[in-house]
Amino acid sequence: MSALPPVTPPFDGPSAQVDPAGQVDWNAVRADFPLLLREVHGKPLIYFDNANTGQKPATVIEAMDGFYRRQNANVSRAVHQLGSEATEAYEGTRTRLARFLNVRGDELVLCSGTTFAINLVAYSWALPRLQAGDTILVSRMEHHANIVPWQLVAERTGAAIRVAEIREDGTLDLDALRRAMTSDVKLLALTHVSNVLGTVNPVREICREARRRGVVTVIDGSQAVPHRAVDVAAIGCDFYAFTGHKMCGPTGTGALWARREHLQAMPPFLGGGEMIKEVSFDGTVYNDPPHRFEAGTPNIAGFVGLGAAVDYLERLGMDHVEAREAELLAHLTEELARIDGLRIFGTAADKAAVVAFLVEGAHAHDLATLLDLEGVAIRSGQHCAHPLLQFYGVAATCRASPAFYNTHEEIEAFVAALRKVRTLLS
Ligand code: PMP
């Protein structure tokens, strides 16, 4: 029988490849992601669908594997050794996320991702408070996860939904947004970074203005946290939601940060184990936040993986990630601009590495399908943002979204493949 590896803290692993002078060896970073070595249809994979979900470094995969091999137990329940190790690992991720985002751990509700996080605010904060005559303001560039929960609240409460419009270049019309924040507006739901346009919204300024007017702010950080250092305290919002699987972590993980006063005042969303202090048939005493909102057995191994993802990104440095992705975006944009009849949607000055585009004479799905045969993974369709595509009057777009572990050579190979498949369609 082979010896079991020693029990180690789950987050140990090779550090990201940054030398003492702060130079990053990007080839070594890329080698941390095992999946990037595979081929698709006999061609080397070029994975440009990172806005959809990101790939995972070996440390994340190993942390989850190690948890199941050596520590698996339920959290916050058992007094035995495995139970306390599992609880420590799970709570360790809360602490890591809190440090990563500059917030308090007891203000972070761990959950399955942004969709759950925003629904939690919708059901637990908005539903009991809003009524007919109130307005929920959302921007044109929201993901459906930051639209549909508000429509559900509006349906049940009689509140109205108002849309803050964008300009043709994919930036928010800030004057229109200010004008739209009238006294009936109780809540503003806004994305930090658009998953289609890449636009980075000036959330700090917007939240300051909203706060001045008594408007509660819900910021969707899904596409921001993976790509730049995010200081949630400095943004000054009321709620900040994000998802783990786009930031090197596993699917089914994420969190909601909320101001303590909101969490204290919010009733539970789901009932069950863990979210209570005491249960009797005469009445139940709920647990304190954040555990009040974490009913049932959580995705423990997933959160162990997310903790390892935070460690990985911290060691690499979010400033390095941001600079690398800006460089890749500039290269990609420059190459695409040379293709006749190619239109890019979203040209904001402050933009994340997401490029939505269409090529004259070619359907987005056909392009993506043919590119797949060349080993290139991009997304095509509506990107869970129907109202945004309606603004541009298009049914679908392609979307290429490189991440820090992609290379300049891949950008060139992608553009060459795009030129090739386009000729097949014309
Ligand atoms: N908001 C934005 C901006 C997104 O890009 C996504 C993921 N595509 C979501 C919300 C939803 O995230 P999840 O599916 O992880 O809940």
Boltz pocket constraint, residues with backbone or C-beta under 6 A from the ligand:
constraints:
  - pocket:
      binder: B
      contacts: [[A, 51], [A, 52], [A, 112], [A, 113], [A, 114], [A, 115], [A, 116], [A, 143], [A, 145], [A, 146], [A, 191], [A, 193], [A, 194], [A, 195], [A, 220], [A, 222], [A, 223], [A, 243], [A, 244], [A, 245], [A, 253], [A, 383], [A, 384]]
      max_distance: 6.0
